């Protein structure tokens, strides 16, 4: 009985760990996608001749990030 319960708890903990890992991976991927989108928008705005300050205000990116584009 105890061994059965321990095995069940172990499996539940493993499943929780897998779920948490997947959630963290999805969140990290989402954040990377958002940053890539902002950088692409900034690149296009820079090509259109907007100032670094205007681009920073619109995208929320730093001046350094925008200047590197």
N, CA, C and O atoms as a GROMACS GRO file, in nm:
protein
  276
    1UNK      N    1   0.083  -0.120   0.000
    1UNK     CA    2   0.000   0.000   0.000
    1UNK      C    3   0.087   0.126   0.000
    1UNK      O    4   0.068   0.215  -0.083
    2UNK      N    5   0.182   0.133   0.092
    2UNK     CA    6   0.271   0.248   0.100
    2UNK      C    7   0.354   0.261  -0.027
    2UNK      O    8   0.373   0.371  -0.079
    3UNK      N    9   0.404   0.150  -0.074
    3UNK     CA   10   0.484   0.151  -0.197
    3UNK      C   11   0.401   0.199  -0.315
    3UNK      O   12   0.450   0.272  -0.401
    4UNK      N   13   0.276   0.158  -0.320
    4UNK     CA   14   0.187   0.200  -0.428
    4UNK      C   15   0.163   0.351  -0.422
    4UNK      O   16   0.167   0.419  -0.525
    5UNK      N   17   0.139   0.402  -0.302
    5UNK     CA   18   0.118   0.546  -0.284
    5UNK      C   19   0.242   0.626  -0.320
    5UNK      O   20   0.233   0.730  -0.385
    6UNK      N   21   0.358   0.576  -0.279
    6UNK     CA   22   0.483   0.646  -0.312
    6UNK      C   23   0.505   0.651  -0.463
    6UNK      O   24   0.547   0.753  -0.516
    7UNK      N   25   0.476   0.542  -0.531
    7UNK     CA   26   0.492   0.537  -0.676
    7UNK      C   27   0.395   0.634  -0.743
    7UNK      O   28   0.430   0.703  -0.839
    8UNK      N   29   0.272   0.638  -0.692
    8UNK     CA   30   0.171   0.729  -0.746
    8UNK      C   31   0.214   0.875  -0.726
    8UNK      O   32   0.202   0.956  -0.818
    9UNK      N   33   0.264   0.909  -0.608
    9UNK     CA   34   0.309   1.046  -0.580
    9UNK      C   35   0.428   1.083  -0.668
    9UNK      O   36   0.439   1.195  -0.718
   10UNK      N   37   0.517   0.985  -0.686
   10UNK     CA   38   0.634   1.009  -0.772
   10UNK      C   39   0.589   1.041  -0.914
   10UNK      O   40   0.641   1.134  -0.976
   11UNK      N   41   0.494   0.966  -0.966
   11UNK     CA   42   0.444   0.990  -1.101
   11UNK      C   43   0.375   1.125  -1.111
   11UNK      O   44   0.389   1.195  -1.211
   12UNK      N   45   0.300   1.162  -1.007
   12UNK     CA   46   0.233   1.293  -1.006
   12UNK      C   47   0.335   1.406  -1.006
   12UNK      O   48   0.317   1.506  -1.077
   13UNK      N   49   0.440   1.392  -0.928
   13UNK     CA   50   0.545   1.494  -0.923
   13UNK      C   51   0.616   1.507  -1.057
   13UNK      O   52   0.648   1.617  -1.102
   14UNK      N   53   0.640   1.394  -1.120
   14UNK     CA   54   0.704   1.396  -1.253
   14UNK      C   55   0.614   1.467  -1.353
   14UNK      O   56   0.661   1.551  -1.430
   15UNK      N   57   0.485   1.435  -1.351
   15UNK     CA   58   0.391   1.500  -1.443
   15UNK      C   59   0.382   1.650  -1.416
   15UNK      O   60   0.375   1.729  -1.510
   16UNK      N   61   0.383   1.689  -1.289
   16UNK     CA   62   0.381   1.832  -1.255
   16UNK      C   63   0.507   1.901  -1.307
   16UNK      O   64   0.501   2.013  -1.357
   17UNK      N   65   0.620   1.834  -1.294
   17UNK     CA   66   0.746   1.890  -1.342
   17UNK      C   67   0.747   1.906  -1.493
   17UNK      O   68   0.795   2.007  -1.544
   18UNK      N   69   0.694   1.808  -1.562
   18UNK     CA   70   0.686   1.816  -1.708
   18UNK      C   71   0.594   1.930  -1.749
   18UNK      O   72   0.628   2.007  -1.839
   19UNK      N   73   0.479   1.941  -1.684
   19UNK     CA   74   0.385   2.048  -1.714
   19UNK      C   75   0.449   2.185  -1.689
   19UNK      O   76   0.438   2.275  -1.772
   20UNK      N   77   0.515   2.199  -1.575
   20UNK     CA   78   0.580   2.326  -1.543
   20UNK      C   79   0.688   2.360  -1.645
   20UNK      O   80   0.701   2.475  -1.686
   21UNK      N   81   0.765   2.261  -1.685
   21UNK     CA   82   0.869   2.283  -1.786
   21UNK      C   83   0.812   2.327  -1.919
   21UNK      O   84   0.866   2.417  -1.984
   22UNK      N   85   0.702   2.265  -1.959
   22UNK     CA   86   0.638   2.305  -2.084
   22UNK      C   87   0.585   2.447  -2.076
   22UNK      O   88   0.601   2.525  -2.170
   23UNK      N   89   0.524   2.481  -1.964
   23UNK     CA   90   0.470   2.616  -1.946
   23UNK      C   91   0.582   2.720  -1.952
   23UNK      O   92   0.567   2.824  -2.015
   24UNK      N   93   0.693   2.691  -1.885
   24UNK     CA   94   0.806   2.784  -1.886
   24UNK      C   95   0.863   2.799  -2.026
   24UNK      O   96   0.899   2.909  -2.068
   25UNK      N   97   0.871   2.689  -2.099
   25UNK     CA   98   0.921   2.693  -2.236
   25UNK      C   99   0.830   2.774  -2.327
   25UNK      O  100   0.877   2.853  -2.410
   26UNK      N  101   0.701   2.755  -2.311
   26UNK     CA  102   0.605   2.832  -2.392
   26UNK      C  103   0.615   2.981  -2.360
   26UNK      O  104   0.613   3.065  -2.451
   27UNK      N  105   0.627   3.014  -2.232
   27UNK     CA  106   0.637   3.154  -2.192
   27UNK      C  107   0.764   3.218  -2.248
   27UNK      O  108   0.762   3.331  -2.296
   28UNK      N  109   0.875   3.144  -2.241
   28UNK     CA  110   1.001   3.196  -2.294
   28UNK      C  111   0.992   3.217  -2.445
   28UNK      O  112   1.040   3.318  -2.496
   29UNK      N  113   0.932   3.124  -2.515
   29UNK     CA  114   0.915   3.137  -2.660
   29UNK      C  115   0.827   3.255  -2.696
   29UNK      O  116   0.854   3.326  -2.792
   30UNK      N  117   0.722   3.274  -2.619
   30UNK     CA  118   0.633   3.387  -2.643
   30UNK      C  119   0.707   3.519  -2.625
   30UNK      O  120   0.693   3.610  -2.707
   31UNK      N  121   0.786   3.530  -2.519
   31UNK     CA  122   0.862   3.652  -2.494
   31UNK      C  123   0.962   3.678  -2.606
   31UNK      O  124   0.979   3.792  -2.649
   32UNK      N  125   1.029   3.574  -2.652
   32UNK     CA  126   1.124   3.590  -2.763
   32UNK      C  127   1.053   3.638  -2.889
   32UNK      O  128   1.105   3.721  -2.963
   33UNK      N  129   0.935   3.585  -2.914
   33UNK     CA  130   0.857   3.626  -3.030
   33UNK      C  131   0.815   3.772  -3.022
   33UNK      O  132   0.817   3.844  -3.122
   34UNK      N  133   0.779   3.816  -2.903
   34UNK     CA  134   0.740   3.956  -2.884
   34UNK      C  135   0.859   4.048  -2.913
   34UNK      O  136   0.844   4.150  -2.980
   35UNK      N  137   0.975   4.012  -2.861
   35UNK     CA  138   1.095   4.094  -2.883
   35UNK      C  139   1.131   4.097  -3.031
   35UNK      O  140   1.164   4.203  -3.084
   36UNK      N  141   1.124   3.983  -3.098
   36UNK     CA  142   1.154   3.979  -3.241
   36UNK      C  143   1.057   4.068  -3.319
   36UNK      O  144   1.097   4.138  -3.412
   37UNK      N  145   0.930   4.065  -3.281
   37UNK     CA  146   0.830   4.149  -3.347
   37UNK      C  147   0.860   4.296  -3.327
   37UNK      O  148   0.847   4.376  -3.421
   38UNK      N  149   0.899   4.334  -3.207
   38UNK     CA  150   0.932   4.473  -3.179
   38UNK      C  151   1.054   4.517  -3.259
   38UNK      O  152   1.058   4.628  -3.313
   39UNK      N  153   1.154   4.428  -3.268
   39UNK     CA  154   1.274   4.461  -3.344
   39UNK      C  155   1.243   4.478  -3.493
   39UNK      O  156   1.295   4.568  -3.558
   40UNK      N  157   1.158   4.392  -3.545
   40UNK     CA  158   1.120   4.403  -3.686
   40UNK      C  159   1.043   4.532  -3.711
   40UNK      O  160   1.067   4.600  -3.811
   41UNK      N  161   0.953   4.566  -3.621
   41UNK     CA  162   0.879   4.692  -3.633
   41UNK      C  163   0.975   4.810  -3.626
   41UNK      O  164   0.964   4.904  -3.705
   42UNK      N  165   1.069   4.805  -3.532
   42UNK     CA  166   1.167   4.913  -3.519
   42UNK      C  167   1.251   4.927  -3.645
   42UNK      O  168   1.280   5.038  -3.689
   43UNK      N  169   1.290   4.815  -3.702
   43UNK     CA  170   1.371   4.816  -3.825
   43UNK      C  171   1.294   4.886  -3.939
   43UNK      O  172   1.350   4.967  -4.013
   44UNK      N  173   1.165   4.854  -3.951
   44UNK     CA  174   1.084   4.915  -4.055
   44UNK      C  175   1.063   5.064  -4.030
   44UNK      O  176   1.068   5.144  -4.123
   45UNK      N  177   1.040   5.100  -3.905
   45UNK     CA  178   1.022   5.242  -3.872
   45UNK      C  179   1.150   5.322  -3.897
   45UNK      O  180   1.145   5.436  -3.942
   46UNK      N  181   1.264   5.259  -3.868
   46UNK     CA  182   1.393   5.324  -3.893
   46UNK      C  183   1.413   5.345  -4.042
   46UNK      O  184   1.462   5.450  -4.084
   47UNK      N  185   1.375   5.247  -4.123
   47UNK     CA  186   1.386   5.260  -4.269
   47UNK      C  187   1.296   5.371  -4.322
   47UNK      O  188   1.326   5.434  -4.423
   48UNK      N  189   1.185   5.395  -4.253
   48UNK     CA  190   1.093   5.502  -4.292
   48UNK      C  191   1.140   5.639  -4.247
   48UNK      O  192   1.081   5.740  -4.283
   49UNK      N  193   1.249   5.643  -4.168
   49UNK     CA  194   1.308   5.770  -4.130
   49UNK      C  195   1.266   5.823  -3.994
   49UNK      O  196   1.297   5.938  -3.962
   50UNK      N  197   1.196   5.745  -3.912
   50UNK     CA  198   1.160   5.792  -3.780
   50UNK      C  199   1.284   5.801  -3.692
   50UNK      O  200   1.381   5.728  -3.713
   51UNK      N  201   1.280   5.890  -3.596
   51UNK     CA  202   1.395   5.907  -3.507
   51UNK      C  203   1.402   5.791  -3.408
   51UNK      O  204   1.303   5.722  -3.384
   52UNK      N  205   1.520   5.772  -3.351
   52UNK     CA  206   1.539   5.666  -3.252
   52UNK      C  207   1.446   5.689  -3.133
   52UNK      O  208   1.391   5.594  -3.078
   53UNK      N  209   1.430   5.814  -3.094
   53UNK     CA  210   1.342   5.845  -2.980
   53UNK      C  211   1.197   5.806  -3.011
   53UNK      O  212   1.129   5.748  -2.926
   54UNK      N  213   1.150   5.839  -3.130
   54UNK     CA  214   1.013   5.803  -3.168
   54UNK      C  215   0.994   5.651  -3.172
   54UNK      O  216   0.893   5.599  -3.125
   55UNK      N  217   1.092   5.584  -3.226
   55UNK     CA  218   1.084   5.437  -3.235
   55UNK      C  219   1.083   5.376  -3.094
   55UNK      O  220   1.008   5.283  -3.067
   56UNK      N  221   1.166   5.430  -3.006
   56UNK     CA  222   1.171   5.380  -2.868
   56UNK      C  223   1.037   5.400  -2.799
   56UNK      O  224   0.991   5.313  -2.725
   57UNK      N  225   0.974   5.515  -2.823
   57UNK     CA  226   0.844   5.542  -2.762
   57UNK      C  227   0.738   5.444  -2.812
   57UNK      O  228   0.653   5.399  -2.736
   58UNK      N  229   0.742   5.413  -2.941
   58UNK     CA  230   0.642   5.326  -3.002
   58UNK      C  231   0.662   5.180  -2.961
   58UNK      O  232   0.566   5.110  -2.928
   59UNK      N  233   0.787   5.134  -2.963
   59UNK     CA  234   0.815   4.992  -2.942
   59UNK      C  235   0.850   4.955  -2.799
   59UNK      O  236   0.834   4.840  -2.758
   60UNK      N  237   0.898   5.052  -2.722
   60UNK     CA  238   0.944   5.021  -2.587
   60UNK      C  239   1.085   4.966  -2.583
   60UNK      O  240   1.132   4.925  -2.477
   61UNK      N  241   1.152   4.964  -2.697
   61UNK     CA  242   1.291   4.916  -2.703
   61UNK      C  243   1.385   5.026  -2.655
   61UNK      O  244   1.350   5.144  -2.654
   62UNK      N  245   1.504   4.986  -2.617
   62UNK     CA  246   1.605   5.083  -2.574
   62UNK      C  247   1.668   5.150  -2.695
   62UNK      O  248   1.664   5.097  -2.806
   63UNK      N  249   1.726   5.268  -2.672
   63UNK     CA  250   1.796   5.340  -2.780
   63UNK      C  251   1.907   5.253  -2.837
   63UNK      O  252   1.928   5.250  -2.958
   64UNK      N  253   1.977   5.180  -2.749
   64UNK     CA  254   2.090   5.097  -2.793
   64UNK      C  255   2.042   4.987  -2.889
   64UNK      O  256   2.104   4.962  -2.992
   65UNK      N  257   1.930   4.923  -2.853
   65UNK     CA  258   1.877   4.817  -2.940
   65UNK      C  259   1.841   4.872  -3.078
   65UNK      O  260   1.868   4.809  -3.180
   66UNK      N  261   1.781   4.989  -3.078
   66UNK     CA  262   1.737   5.049  -3.205
   66UNK      C  263   1.857   5.093  -3.288
   66UNK      O  264   1.858   5.073  -3.410
   67UNK      N  265   1.955   5.152  -3.226
   67UNK     CA  266   2.074   5.198  -3.298
   67UNK      C  267   2.150   5.084  -3.360
   67UNK      O  268   2.218   5.103  -3.461
   68UNK      N  269   2.141   4.965  -3.303
   68UNK     CA  270   2.214   4.848  -3.355
   68UNK      C  271   2.148   4.788  -3.479
   68UNK      O  272   2.206   4.703  -3.547
   69UNK      N  273   2.026   4.833  -3.508
   69UNK     CA  274   1.956   4.777  -3.625
   69UNK      C  275   2.014   4.828  -3.756
   69UNK      O  276   1.967   4.791  -3.863
   0.00000   0.00000   0.00000
